[in-house]
Amino acid sequence: MKLNPKPSLNIENYPKWAEILEESGVCTDTIPNSFLETRLRMRMSVHGFNNFHRYYNYLKSLNRNNMEWRVLIDSLTVKETRFFRDPDSLFLIEKFLLSNQYLPGKAQGSIHAWSVACATGEEAYSLAIIIDKNTRATKDIFFGVTATDISHSALTTGKQGIYHESRLANIPPYLRTKYFIPLDDNFYQVKLMMRNRVCFSRLNVLQAKNAPLGKMNIIVCQNFLIYFSLDKHSLILDALVTHLAPGGLLILSISDVFNWSHPALEKINYENTLAYRRKADS
Ligand SMILES: C[S@@+](CC[C@H](N)C(=O)[O-])C[C@H]1O[C@@H](n2cnc3c(N)ncnc32)[C@H](O)[C@@H]1O
């Protein structure tokens, strides 16, 4: 009996896959071919497609909000995250908040922060907790955190703010008591007052430049750029700078970015962090 050969994602059809996936926010340059092929095949078998071309045409015919697109994007993205994942960056944010600009008694106005690829929300809530903790004593300060990602399922988890106890391990007990309520079966939910501070929204960072986000005082973009090829780094980082208010803080991951600078930014030297401040006059 002659077996049908397995369809393969060969060099010929790879570029068009790279193109439609990138339009949806996924950079295939950093995804091993075998992984990409396996994930596409899994979806093809669900629909009974026996070649990549038919599945490609099917995807092309669908709106990007269609469930199939959501499931495919989810299967291609890494959503690993933790509360208080990068303590040194959070210390730097505390320092920034306690600097003259936000000194208790002096400050007025608002703080807008952005968690750029927030996954299931832990980074955005960590940010909200740090801001709340350090500005509580200060009257007349409003703050809000915008939390964006391309994964619909991750954003849904973030909006609910419900996490298993095991995921709260990095949060000091007094902050856990202050900002979470216990639910059944060892789950905890972020208190409503804090959930109300964080606005989850779907955004493909590759299209962030013209997004109606307003000016941010703090932007956190961590453990994210490694999923993009180097030629995309400047595009993404320049878009983040567009949304950074004068005097604002941009926090990246040391392991994500090499040799990048921007004329509107000055680097902040603080241990184990990669951070920049937007010049006040830029
Ligand atoms: C490894 S997680 C990082 C989570 C968080 N920033 C942290 O440091 O813990 C990477 C996230 O980037 C999201 N992502 C990937 N491509 C994206 C894109 N083009 N636009 C927005 N988010 C994207 C993924 O869905 C995933 O949730």
The ligand as a Gaussian input file, in Angstrom:
#p B3LYP/6-31G(d) Opt

LIG

0 1
 C        6.292000      35.709000      27.566000
 S        4.828000      36.676000      27.617000
 C        5.431000      38.051000      28.557000
 C        4.454000      38.482000      29.629000
 C        4.908000      39.635000      30.513000
 N        5.306000      40.794000      29.759000
 C        5.996000      39.228000      31.467000
 O        7.125000      39.703000      31.335000
 O        5.749000      38.427000      32.369000
 C        4.740000      37.336000      25.949000
 C        3.370000      37.853000      25.588000
 O        3.472000      38.582000      24.370000
 C        2.238000      38.431000      23.685000
 N        2.442000      38.824000      22.284000
 C        3.106000      38.151000      21.313000
 N        3.083000      38.846000      20.163000
 C        2.406000      39.997000      20.407000
 C        2.064000      41.127000      19.625000
 N        2.411000      41.213000      18.340000
 N        1.386000      42.128000      20.209000
 C        1.023000      42.054000      21.512000
 N        1.303000      41.006000      22.308000
 C        1.997000      39.982000      21.773000
 C        1.900000      36.967000      23.885000
 O        0.538000      36.710000      23.653000
 C        2.329000      36.762000      25.339000
 O        1.243000      36.934000      26.211000

